[in-house]
Amino acid sequence: MAQAQGLGRRYIKAFFKGFFVAVPVTVTFLDRVACVARVEGASMQPSLNPGGRQASDVVLLNHWSIRNYDVRRGDIVSLV
């Protein structure tokens, strides 16, 4: 019984160590490099959502290109 408790504590300790490393890395990546967003509605038709209002597309927003001012004609830009 004592061995099982020690094993459980070890797994919990390893989980929290991984959690406290993974969360800041993930948040930094999503804030600085890229994130995934859903496009809904008819505002971007026919480029996005060609199926109508019920359909939604998922896009990758590249923050890195904006930081380097690498925006070209024809690119779709998302503003907050």
N, C-alpha and C positions, 0 to 999 in steps of 0.2 A: 504494500500500500504506500509506504514512504517513497519507494522508488518511482511509482507512478506519479506521485505528487511532484517529485523533483523533475521528472520528465515533462510534466505539464507546465511547470514554471519555466523550464528552459525554452519550451516552444513559445510561450507567451512573451518571454523576454526577447527572443529572436524576432517575433512578429512586430513588437513595438520598435525595436531597433530598425527593422526594415521600413516600417511605416514612417518613422520620423526622418528617414533619408529619402524615401520615395515621394512623399508629399511635396516637400520644397522643390525637388528636382522637376516634378511634373508641373507644378504651378509656374516655375520659371520657364520651362519649355513652352507651355501654352501662352504665356504672356510675351515672351521675347522672340520665339521662332515661328510657330504655327499653331493654329487651332482649327477645329472642325466646327462648321456652322450649318444650320438647316435654312434653306431658302424656301419660303412659302408664299403663295399669292401669285398674282398675275403681273406684278411690276416688272419682272425680268423676262417675260415671255417674248419671243419664242426661244431665246437663248437658254434660259433655265425654265423648268416646269412646262415643258411643251404639252403635257397631258391635260392641263386645265387646273382649276383651283384646288381640287382635292389632292393633286400630286405635290410632292415636295422633293427637292433635290438636296443632296448633302455636298458641301464644297469644303475645300481646304483653304483657309485664309493664311497666306504667307506674309508674316510680319517682317521677315528678314529683307525682302525686296523693298519694302517701304522705307526701312531704316537706311538702305543704301541708295535711295531715290532711283530705283531701277523699275520705273513705271513707264510702260510704252502704250502707244495708241492701240486700242482694242482690248486692253486689260479691264477687268471688272474690279472696281474699288469699293470696299465696304467702309462706311463711316458710322461711328457710334454717336 
